[in-house]
């Protein structure tokens, strides 16, 4: 039996959906619920407009940004899923916004103009998955050396790597 807080959150989500429909009348957002988590799938072409609208309706904090490689997920049409975890600090309401991408077009707009905290998160997603964020203020590798050519969290990347580490200089503890 749903409790009072679940009903309250459902009412808040419905209000958010109504407000977003007013702000983005041309965008078809696909909403779903799973284990009290609200998810919305945005079209990749309208991503930045959706993120700006999410912030306008109260989701003022980007708590996480990541990606998922769906290569071995059976009946899935898309290769990559980019996930934005958003929080309304005042109400505690959370929203998970997703977009789907396929190769060769792995480019989406940067969210740093909406939430500056997306800076390092976007660089990490690029390092691990190869997804490019246009308009990023300092787009360079964060976790891996600039010379690194692959994306290690892709499902088609070999577990032992491709021998990239042998080309990098060894840095001792004293030098680091």
Secondary structure by P-SEA (a helix, b strand, c coil): cccaaaaaaaaaaaaaaaaaaaacccccccccccccbbbbbbcccaaaaaaaaaaaaccccccccccccccccccccccbbbbbbbbcccccbbbbbbbbbcccccbbbbcccccccaaaaaaaaaaccbbbbccccccccccccccccccccccccccccccccccbbbbccccc
